[in-house]
Amino acid sequence: MPHEPVEGQPDAPEALKPLAVITMSYLMYTVTDGAVRMIILLHAYNKGFSAMQVAVMFTLYETAGVATNLAAGLIGAKWGLRTTLLSGLVL
């Protein structure tokens, strides 16, 4: 038995649009982040870096990621999540 739409609420496809945008954004980030890691690893291998040097490089990379996420969280709390997400996608 179909339900009558509630006034003021979007229909199902419209309500799922933010979920689709966030999902695709995260998927694109995951793919590019993995690709960047592989490119850096292969480049370091070609340049003759040791395993320890590569480990330190990735540790610094992850530390920078923590700082970036903290800054994005603070910016999101101040200016709103939508503005933060859209500005991150544009960058």
All heavy atoms as an XYZ file, in Angstrom:
680
protein
N       0.846     -1.178      0.000
C       0.000      0.000      0.000
C       0.889      1.238      0.000
O       1.661      1.465      0.928
C      -0.895     -0.060      1.235
C      -1.827      1.077      1.376
S      -2.830      0.780      2.844
C      -4.276      1.578      2.378
N       0.847      2.060     -1.051
C       1.717      3.233     -1.121
C       1.316      4.287     -0.098
O       0.143      4.474      0.207
C       1.527      3.740     -2.548
C       0.291      3.113     -3.052
C       0.031      1.888     -2.224
N       2.348      4.957      0.410
C       2.114      6.024      1.378
C       1.982      7.351      0.655
O       2.581      7.580     -0.381
C       3.282      6.113      2.369
C       3.411      4.905      3.232
N       2.566      4.649      4.258
C       4.300      3.870      3.203
C       2.922      3.526      4.846
N       3.975      3.023      4.208
N       1.206      8.211      1.223
C       1.070      9.562      0.691
C       2.323     10.354      1.059
O       2.846     10.218      2.155
C      -0.166     10.256      1.289
C      -1.475      9.629      0.853
C      -1.720      9.795     -0.633
O      -1.416     10.874     -1.175
O      -2.187      8.829     -1.253
N       2.847     11.168      0.141
C       4.032     11.957      0.478
C       3.713     12.968      1.575
O       2.627     13.539      1.621
C       4.387     12.660     -0.824
C       3.204     12.548     -1.707
C       2.386     11.386     -1.211
N       4.672     13.160      2.445
C       4.528     14.120      3.525
C       4.966     15.477      3.007
O       6.013     15.606      2.378
C       5.379     13.711      4.747
C       5.264     14.728      5.867
C       4.964     12.327      5.231
N       4.150     16.474      3.265
C       4.472     17.806      2.759
C       5.740     18.333      3.418
O       5.939     18.202      4.621
C       3.314     18.771      3.050
C       3.489     20.093      2.349
C       2.228     20.933      2.392
O       1.137     20.372      2.433
O       2.382     22.159      2.372
N       6.624     18.899      2.600
C       7.870     19.447      3.104
C       9.031     18.476      3.064
O      10.160     18.860      3.269
N       8.758     17.195      2.825
C       9.828     16.206      2.746
C      10.063     15.837      1.291
O       9.126     15.648      0.532
C       9.481     14.950      3.534
C       9.554     15.128      5.026
C       9.358     13.799      5.745
O       8.874     12.842      5.178
N       9.725     13.779      7.010
N      11.350     15.713      0.889
C      11.634     15.341     -0.500
C      11.271     13.881     -0.753
O      11.205     13.079      0.166
C      13.137     15.572     -0.620
C      13.657     15.459      0.770
C      12.550     15.931      1.668
N      11.016     13.564     -2.029
C      10.741     12.165     -2.359
C      12.038     11.362     -2.259
O      13.123     11.909     -2.087
C      10.115     12.045     -3.751
C      10.976     12.657     -4.846
O      11.898     13.409     -4.509
O      10.709     12.375     -6.021
N      11.948     10.048     -2.344
C      13.088      9.156     -2.087
C      14.309      9.462     -2.967
O      15.419      9.562     -2.445
C      12.659      7.710     -2.223
N      14.177      9.599     -4.299
C      15.388      9.878     -5.094
C      16.068     11.187     -4.710
O      17.289     11.265     -4.676
C      14.882      9.931     -6.530
C      13.628      9.130     -6.529
C      13.028      9.352     -5.164
N      15.288     12.198     -4.409
C      15.852     13.487     -4.016
C      16.536     13.382     -2.652
O      17.578     13.984     -2.426
C      14.754     14.555     -3.975
C      15.263     15.954     -3.737
C      16.101     16.490     -4.882
O      15.902     16.076     -6.033
O      16.974     17.336     -4.617
N      15.975     12.596     -1.757
C      16.552     12.443     -0.428
C      17.860     11.664     -0.466
O      18.711     11.839      0.405
C      15.558     11.739      0.489
N      18.064     10.823     -1.476
C      19.283     10.028     -1.577
C      20.420     10.753     -2.297
O      21.545     10.260     -2.328
C      18.989      8.706     -2.289
C      18.133      7.718     -1.510
C      17.844      6.500     -2.348
C      18.798      7.337     -0.206
N      20.148     11.917     -2.864
C      21.180     12.650     -3.606
C      22.391     13.000     -2.732
O      23.526     12.778     -3.155
C      20.595     13.911     -4.243
C      21.564     14.555     -5.222
C      21.076     15.873     -5.765
C      19.843     15.735     -6.597
N      19.448     17.002     -7.228
N      22.220     13.516     -1.498
C      23.400     13.796     -0.667
C      24.216     12.537     -0.372
O      25.443     12.581     -0.370
C      22.821     14.385      0.618
C      21.493     14.916      0.224
C      20.993     14.014     -0.868
N      23.548     11.425     -0.156
C      24.255     10.168      0.083
C      25.092      9.781     -1.135
O      26.247      9.371     -0.999
C      23.272      9.049      0.423
C      23.892      7.663      0.564
C      24.830      7.610      1.759
C      22.814      6.601      0.667
N      24.531      9.934     -2.319
C      25.262      9.598     -3.542
C      26.475     10.509     -3.733
O      27.556     10.038     -4.100
C      24.335      9.688     -4.751
N      26.324     11.795     -3.458
C      27.434     12.738     -3.612
C      28.552     12.408     -2.628
O      29.736     12.350     -3.000
C      26.950     14.192     -3.417
C      28.125     15.154     -3.298
C      26.034     14.594     -4.546
N      28.210     12.155     -1.385
C      29.212     11.838     -0.366
C      29.896     10.517     -0.684
O      31.123     10.385     -0.580
C      28.575     11.821      1.029
C      28.172     13.237      1.427
C      29.525     11.226      2.066
C      27.304     13.327      2.647
N      29.124      9.523     -1.113
C      29.693      8.218     -1.448
C      30.669      8.327     -2.607
O      31.776      7.774     -2.563
C      28.571      7.221     -1.784
O      27.700      7.114     -0.651
C      29.123      5.862     -2.123
N      30.293      9.034     -3.658
C      31.180      9.185     -4.810
C      32.429     10.007     -4.445
O      33.525      9.699     -4.920
C      30.443      9.831     -5.983
C      29.393      8.933     -6.604
S      30.028      7.314     -7.103
C      31.220      7.773     -8.327
N      32.273     11.010     -3.608
C      33.423     11.809     -3.172
C      34.416     10.941     -2.410
O      35.623     11.000     -2.641
C      32.974     12.965     -2.283
O      32.112     13.809     -2.982
N      33.904     10.128     -1.500
C      34.776      9.254     -0.713
C      35.437      8.209     -1.609
O      36.621      7.898     -1.445
C      33.989      8.586      0.410
C      34.861      7.782      1.330
C      35.696      8.414      2.250
C      34.884      6.401      1.269
C      36.522      7.696      3.088
C      35.702      5.658      2.098
C      36.517      6.316      3.010
O      37.330      5.592      3.822
N      34.696      7.679     -2.569
C      35.251      6.688     -3.487
C      36.383      7.297     -4.319
O      37.450      6.687     -4.476
C      34.160      6.137     -4.400
C      34.594      5.097     -5.416
C      35.090      3.841     -4.721
C      33.451      4.759     -6.349
N      36.176      8.503     -4.833
C      37.227      9.163     -5.618
C      38.457      9.438     -4.758
O      39.586      9.258     -5.196
C      36.704     10.458     -6.236
C      35.728     10.225     -7.370
S      35.241     11.730     -8.224
C      34.355     12.605     -6.956
N      38.243      9.856     -3.523
C      39.360     10.099     -2.619
C      40.132      8.813     -2.353
O      41.365      8.802     -2.372
C      38.870     10.697     -1.294
C      39.932     10.652     -0.228
C      41.010     11.534     -0.259
C      39.883      9.705      0.787
C      42.001     11.483      0.699
C      40.874      9.646      1.747
C      41.922     10.537      1.699
O      42.902     10.473      2.641
N      39.424      7.724     -2.094
C      40.070      6.450     -1.793
C      40.927      5.978     -2.959
O      42.067      5.534     -2.774
C      39.008      5.381     -1.447
O      38.235      5.844     -0.337
C      39.641      4.064     -1.095
N      40.407      6.083     -4.165
C      41.147      5.646     -5.348
C      42.389      6.518     -5.553
O      43.495      6.001     -5.775
C      40.238      5.669     -6.594
C      41.044      5.475     -7.861
C      39.166      4.599     -6.474
N      42.238      7.823     -5.463
C      43.384      8.696     -5.691
C      44.415      8.579     -4.579
O      45.619      8.635     -4.839
C      42.958     10.157     -5.854
O      42.219     10.564     -4.697
C      42.113     10.350     -7.095
N      43.980      8.399     -3.337
C      44.915      8.252     -2.230
C      45.748      6.981     -2.397
O      46.965      6.998     -2.204
C      44.172      8.232     -0.897
C      45.123      8.241      0.280
O      45.972      9.155      0.352
O      45.027      7.328      1.127
N      45.118      5.883     -2.777
C      45.851      4.643     -3.022
C      46.822      4.774     -4.176
O      47.951      4.261     -4.123
N      46.406      5.477     -5.225
C      47.286      5.679     -6.380
C      48.493      6.528     -5.995
O      49.627      6.229     -6.401
C      46.513      6.340     -7.524
N      48.286      7.562     -5.214
C      49.389      8.414     -4.783
C      50.381      7.611     -3.942
O      51.598      7.728     -4.108
C      48.869      9.647     -4.001
C      49.982     10.352     -3.253
C      48.171     10.606     -4.941
N      49.879      6.770     -3.061
C      50.770      5.945     -2.234
C      51.621      5.028     -3.099
O      52.820      4.869     -2.849
C      49.965      5.122     -1.239
C      49.384      5.939     -0.115
C      48.439      5.084      0.727
N      47.697      5.888      1.654
C      47.928      5.912      2.955
N      48.873      5.160      3.461
N      47.216      6.670      3.744
N      51.023      4.407     -4.095
C      51.785      3.507     -4.971
C      52.812      4.268     -5.805
O      53.941      3.812     -5.988
C      50.844      2.727     -5.887
C      50.078      1.635     -5.178
S      51.138      0.466     -4.318
C      52.064     -0.223     -5.653
N      52.434      5.426     -6.300
C      53.364      6.228     -7.096
C      54.557      6.646     -6.241
O      55.715      6.562     -6.678
C      52.641      7.453     -7.699
C      51.673      6.989     -8.784
C      53.641      8.458     -8.243
C      50.731      8.070     -9.259
N      54.293      7.075     -5.013
C      55.380      7.482     -4.119
C      56.273      6.289     -3.797
O      57.506      6.393     -3.806
C      54.816      8.120     -2.831
C      54.185      9.469     -3.146
C      55.907      8.269     -1.778
C      53.428     10.072     -1.998
N      55.680      5.149     -3.515
C      56.456      3.952     -3.197
C      57.343      3.539     -4.372
O      58.539      3.261     -4.197
C      55.518      2.812     -2.818
C      56.173      1.488     -2.444
C      57.044      1.649     -1.216
C      55.119      0.427     -2.220
N      56.787      3.506     -5.573
C      57.571      3.133     -6.748
C      58.663      4.159     -7.060
O      59.780      3.802     -7.457
C      56.655      2.939     -7.951
C      55.713      1.731     -7.855
C      54.711      1.753     -8.997
C      56.491      0.438     -7.837
N      58.342      5.429     -6.887
C      59.341      6.476     -7.112
C      60.494      6.343     -6.114
O      61.665      6.460     -6.487
C      58.695      7.856     -7.010
C      59.634      8.980     -7.253
N      60.143      9.276     -8.499
C      60.186      9.886     -6.404
C      60.958     10.312     -8.406
N      60.997     10.697     -7.141
N      60.161      6.108     -4.842
C      61.201      5.943     -3.827
C      62.055      4.712     -4.130
O      63.283      4.739     -3.956
C      60.572      5.825     -2.444
N      61.437      3.639     -4.602
C      62.178      2.435     -4.972
C      63.145      2.720     -6.126
O      64.306      2.314     -6.090
C      61.200      1.324     -5.357
C      61.875      0.076     -5.882
C      62.500     -0.810     -5.017
C      61.894     -0.196     -7.243
C      63.129     -1.948     -5.496
C      62.518     -1.328     -7.735
C      63.141     -2.205     -6.860
O      63.757     -3.318     -7.342
N      62.668      3.453     -7.119
C      63.525      3.790     -8.269
C      64.683      4.709     -7.882
O      65.740      4.686     -8.513
C      62.708      4.433     -9.386
C      61.849      3.433    -10.122
O      62.155      2.248    -10.156
N      60.759      3.912    -10.703
N      64.463      5.544     -6.862
C      65.514      6.469     -6.416
C      66.485      5.817     -5.437
O      67.471      6.431     -5.046
C      64.890      7.707     -5.748
C      64.142      8.593     -6.709
C      65.110      9.249     -7.665
C      64.396     10.219     -8.570
N      65.299     10.880     -9.493
N      66.195      4.562     -5.006
C      67.117      3.842     -4.129
C      66.948      4.109     -2.642
O      67.873      3.869     -1.868
N      65.787      4.605     -2.211
C      65.559      4.819     -0.788
C      65.475      3.475     -0.069
O      64.987      2.482     -0.620
C      64.255      5.590     -0.559
C      64.345      7.053     -0.884
C      63.964      7.519     -2.124
C      64.812      7.949      0.057
C      64.045      8.861     -2.431
C      64.899      9.296     -0.233
C      64.511      9.759     -1.489
N      65.900      3.451      1.191
C      65.797      2.229      1.987
C      64.377      2.073      2.505
O      63.567      3.016      2.463
C      66.768      2.297      3.172
O      66.332      3.247      4.121
N      64.095      0.872      3.013
C      62.758      0.614      3.561
C      62.469      1.529      4.745
O      61.340      2.012      4.917
C      62.633     -0.848      3.968
N      63.473      1.803      5.557
C      63.282      2.683      6.717
C      62.981      4.114      6.282
O      62.123      4.778      6.870
C      64.531      2.641      7.602
C      64.353      3.376      8.892
S      63.041      2.582      9.830
C      63.288      3.304     11.401
N      63.661      4.580      5.262
C      63.405      5.932      4.766
C      61.983      6.054      4.209
O      61.304      7.060      4.437
C      64.420      6.306      3.698
C      65.816      6.534      4.239
C      66.833      6.694      3.137
O      66.764      6.018      2.112
N      67.797      7.589      3.349
N      61.536      5.026      3.510
C      60.165      5.039      2.978
C      59.163      4.990      4.126
O      58.138      5.677      4.100
C      59.954      3.878      1.985
C      58.507      3.795      1.553
C      60.865      4.036      0.776
N      59.462      4.198      5.168
C      58.568      4.117      6.328
C      58.450      5.470      7.024
O      57.351      5.887      7.408
C      59.073      3.054      7.299
N      59.572      6.165      7.163
C      59.542      7.498      7.779
C      58.749      8.465      6.904
O      57.962      9.280      7.400
C      60.980      8.017      8.031
C      60.978      9.489      8.410
C      61.658      7.190      9.106
N      58.930      8.354      5.593
C      58.199      9.218      4.663
C      56.684      9.017      4.816
O      55.919      9.987      4.896
C      58.630      8.895      3.230
C      58.151      9.867      2.200
S      58.615      9.480      0.490
C      60.040      8.487      0.592
N      56.254      7.752      4.892
C      54.825      7.492      5.038
C      54.316      7.887      6.423
O      53.169      8.307      6.569
C      54.502      6.022      4.735
C      54.334      5.756      3.271
C      55.288      5.040      2.574
C      53.227      6.219      2.586
C      55.144      4.790      1.219
C      53.066      5.983      1.235
C      54.032      5.266      0.549
N      55.165      7.777      7.442
C      54.762      8.218      8.778
C      54.521      9.725      8.788
O      53.529     10.204      9.359
C      55.841      7.837      9.814
O      56.007      6.415      9.794
C      55.453      8.291     11.202
N      55.404     10.468      8.151
C      55.206     11.922      8.049
C      53.957     12.255      7.234
O      53.218     13.194      7.566
C      56.442     12.576      7.438
C      57.705     12.535      8.301
C      58.897     13.062      7.526
C      57.499     13.310      9.584
N      53.726     11.476      6.184
C      52.531     11.670      5.350
C      51.262     11.462      6.173
O      50.316     12.250      6.094
C      52.584     10.698      4.167
C      51.338     10.667      3.318
C      51.078     11.670      2.404
C      50.426      9.624      3.426
C      49.939     11.643      1.611
C      49.283      9.581      2.647
C      49.051     10.592      1.746
O      47.920     10.561      0.983
N      51.240     10.393      6.980
C      50.069     10.123      7.819
C      49.895     11.191      8.897
O      48.770     11.579      9.221
C      50.175      8.738      8.456
C      50.053      7.599      7.463
C      48.700      7.555      6.771
O      47.684      7.946      7.384
O      48.660      7.131      5.608
N      50.997     11.670      9.455
C      50.932     12.731     10.452
C      50.358     14.012      9.840
O      49.536     14.699     10.462
C      52.332     13.004     11.042
O      52.844     11.782     11.575
C      52.284     14.055     12.129
N      50.776     14.316      8.618
C      50.208     15.474      7.924
C      48.721     15.268      7.674
O      47.931     16.221      7.758
C      50.942     15.712      6.608
N      48.315     14.028      7.392
C      46.894     13.730      7.203
C      46.089     13.953      8.469
O      44.958     14.449      8.425
N      46.659     13.598      9.612
C      45.983     13.837     10.891
C      45.789     15.334     11.112
O      44.703     15.786     11.492
C      46.775     13.197     12.053
C      46.256     13.669     13.401
C      46.723     11.679     11.963
N      46.839     16.103     10.860
C      46.740     17.559     11.033
C      45.718     18.161     10.070
O      44.930     19.048     10.447
C      48.110     18.202     10.821
N      45.699     17.656      8.842
C      44.737     18.150      7.850
C      43.305     17.827      8.266
O      42.411     18.676      8.163
C      45.036     17.540      6.475
O      46.370     17.876      6.108
C      44.080     18.056      5.421
N      43.082     16.608      8.749
C      41.736     16.234      9.197
C      41.298     17.051     10.406
O      40.124     17.427     10.519
C      41.683     14.736      9.517
C      41.620     13.894      8.278
O      41.079     14.305      7.261
N      42.193     12.703      8.348
N      42.216     17.323     11.303
C      41.887     18.158     12.459
C      41.509     19.566     12.004
O      40.502     20.130     12.453
C      43.070     18.215     13.428
C      42.879     19.073     14.676
C      41.723     18.548     15.520
C      44.159     19.105     15.487
N      42.299     20.127     11.087
C      41.994     21.468     10.575
C      40.647     21.478      9.842
O      39.843     22.402     10.020
C      43.102     21.943      9.644
N      40.384     20.447      9.038
C      39.107     20.384      8.318
C      37.942     20.263      9.285
O      36.872     20.842      9.060
C      39.120     19.210      7.340
N      38.133     19.526     10.366
C      37.073     19.421     11.381
C      36.785     20.754     12.038
O      35.622     21.119     12.267
N      37.825     21.492     12.337
C      37.637     22.814     12.946
C      36.968     23.777     11.967
O      36.075     24.544     12.338
C      38.978     23.373     13.417
C      39.640     22.612     14.574
C      41.050     23.138     14.820
C      38.792     22.689     15.821
N      37.399     23.729     10.710
C      36.792     24.586      9.685
C      35.330     24.185      9.474
O      34.455     25.040      9.345
C      37.590     24.503      8.369
C      38.950     25.176      8.545
C      36.826     25.144      7.213
C      39.910     24.935      7.398
N      35.062     22.872      9.455
C      33.688     22.399      9.293
C      32.793     22.840     10.432
O      31.621     23.166     10.235
N      33.337     22.855     11.641
C      32.552     23.299     12.796
C      32.281     24.805     12.738
O      31.233     25.271     13.186
C      33.292     22.955     14.085
N      33.223     25.540     12.160
C      33.067     26.998     12.114
C      32.201     27.454     10.940
O      31.318     28.291     11.100
C      34.446     27.662     12.021
C      34.380     29.169     12.029
C      35.752     29.786     12.097
C      35.621     31.298     12.158
N      36.908     31.940     12.349
N      32.457     26.916      9.729
C      31.785     27.403      8.523
C      30.715     26.470      7.988
O      30.052     26.801      7.008
C      32.800     27.678      7.422
C      33.690     28.842      7.724
C      33.390     29.924      8.484
C      35.026     29.037      7.267
N      34.457     30.777      8.540
C      35.471     30.264      7.800
C      35.881     28.308      6.472
C      36.731     30.754      7.549
C      37.144     28.803      6.228
C      37.555     30.009      6.754
N      30.584     25.288      8.556
C      29.569     24.352      8.095
C      30.174     23.248      7.231
O      31.169     23.450      6.531
N      29.567     22.083      7.319
C      30.090     20.925      6.617
C      29.937     21.036      5.103
O      30.805     20.607      4.356
C      29.405     19.657      7.124
C      29.678     19.326      8.595
C      28.893     18.102      9.004
C      31.151     19.138      8.837
N      28.850     21.620      4.647
C      28.640     21.740      3.205
C      29.713     22.603      2.551
O      30.296     22.247      1.531
C      27.246     22.296      2.927
C      26.971     22.474      1.451
C      25.617     23.128      1.209
N      25.473     23.496     -0.164
C      24.638     22.928     -1.005
N      23.854     21.956     -0.581
N      24.560     23.319     -2.240
N      29.976     23.757      3.148
C      30.999     24.652      2.622
C      32.367     23.987      2.642
O      33.137     24.086      1.682
C      31.044     25.956      3.460
O      29.747     26.543      3.445
C      32.067     26.922      2.922
N      32.662     23.268      3.729
C      33.947     22.587      3.848
C      34.085     21.502      2.787
O      35.124     21.383      2.135
C      34.108     21.990      5.252
O      33.923     23.008      6.226
C      35.468     21.365      5.427
N      33.034     20.703      2.608
C      33.073     19.622      1.612
C      33.241     20.186      0.209
O      34.085     19.722     -0.552
C      31.807     18.774      1.686
C      31.668     17.696      0.600
C      32.738     16.629      0.766
C      30.294     17.081      0.627
N      32.458     21.183     -0.136
C      32.524     21.738     -1.485
C      33.869     22.417     -1.741
O      34.427     22.269     -2.837
C      31.371     22.707     -1.710
C      29.974     22.061     -1.732
C      28.896     23.121     -1.874
C      29.872     21.026     -2.838
N      34.406     23.130     -0.774
C      35.714     23.775     -0.975
C      36.807     22.718     -1.086
O      37.751     22.882     -1.869
C      36.024     24.764      0.144
O      36.112     24.093      1.384
N      36.688     21.622     -0.353
C      37.659     20.532     -0.474
C      37.602     19.867     -1.823
O      38.625     19.490     -2.390
N      36.416     19.708     -2.359
C      36.270     19.103     -3.690
C      36.823     20.006     -4.786
O      37.383     19.545     -5.763
C      34.802     18.772     -3.972
C      34.229     17.610     -3.166
C      32.723     17.496     -3.417
C      34.922     16.314     -3.522
N      36.658     21.317     -4.599
C      37.173     22.263     -5.598
C      38.697     22.294     -5.561
O      39.335     22.367     -6.611
C      36.599     23.683     -5.335
C      37.316     24.724     -6.158
C      35.112     23.690     -5.628
N      39.264     22.194     -4.374
C      40.728     22.211     -4.269
C      41.287     20.956     -4.899
O      42.303     20.871     -5.441
C      41.175     22.300     -2.802
C      40.865     23.620     -2.120
C      41.260     23.547     -0.646
C      41.625     24.754     -2.783
